């Protein structure tokens, strides 16, 4: 990860995987370290680092975000839209599923 991320306060967040993401990673979830103030692009890159099998299938080849047919959701209550900055707290979790077929 880049130097800017290393200077930010990091927390561990669980990314729950559904559908294709779960299939290609062969697991239900991935725990990643993210800055407390983070964006979807950072979540996608952290996921790709832990589970490189998602590259090109779920995460863009350059790990800069999700493929168009996938979406992140914070705590099951709000969708993460583009480069909106999130304020994560310990205990938060991210859901990742297909936006086309309900996951």
N, C-alpha and C positions, 0 to 999 in steps of 0.2 A: 504494500500500500504506500501511498505517497507521504512525504514529510509532514504536510499540513494535517493529515489524519493523525499522525503520531503525536502531534502536539495537543490534540483535543482529548478531552476526557472520554475514555472508551467504556462501553458497557456491553455485556453479553446479552444477545437477543436471540430467541428461537424463531427460525423460519419454518413454519409448518408447510409441508409440500403436499400437493394434491395432483391427481391426474398424471399428465406426462412428466412433470417435474419429479413426482414420487417414483415413477417407473424408471426414468433414466438415472436417478440417484440411488435407486434401490434402498431407500430409507424414507421414513415418515417425516423427519425433521432434521435440520442442520442448525447447530448453534454457531453464531458468528459474533465477532466483536465489531461494534460500530460506534462512531462518535455519537454523543448524546443528541447533537443536532446533525441530522443526516438527511440524505435524499435517496430516492429510488435508485439512482445510478450507483450510489455507494452500496446499497443493499444487494443489487445485482452483481456487482464486482466481488463483494464478500462471499456471496453464494457460489459464484464461479470459481473462486479461489479454493473453497472447501470441497466443491463437487464439479470438477471441470467437465464432466459429461453433459452438463446443461448448456454448454457453449454451442451456439448455432441451432439448438432445439428449443430452449426456453429463454436463454439469455443471448443477446446479440454477440456475434463473433468477437467483437472488441471489448466485451464485458461492460459496455457503457450504459446498458439498460436492458429492459425485457423486450422480447419479441412482441409484436403488436397484439397477438392473441392471448397474452398473459397480463396479469395484474396483481399488485400487492394490496393487502388490506391490513390495517392496523387494529389489532385487538378485536377483530370481528365486527367493528363498528364503523370504520371509515376507510374508503378507498384512497390509495396513495396516487395522486395525480401528477404525472410528469416530474418536474424538478422542484416541486413543493418541498420546503424544508420541514422535517418533522422534529419534534422535541421528544426524544425517547426517554423512558424512565425504566429503572430496573423492574422486571416482571412483565414488561411489554412483550408482545409476540406479534409476528408478522405471518399472515396467511398468503400463500402463493398458489394461484389457480388459474385455469383457463378462463378468459372472459367470454369465450364463445359458447361452450357447452356446459357451463356450470362446474367445471373442474374435472 
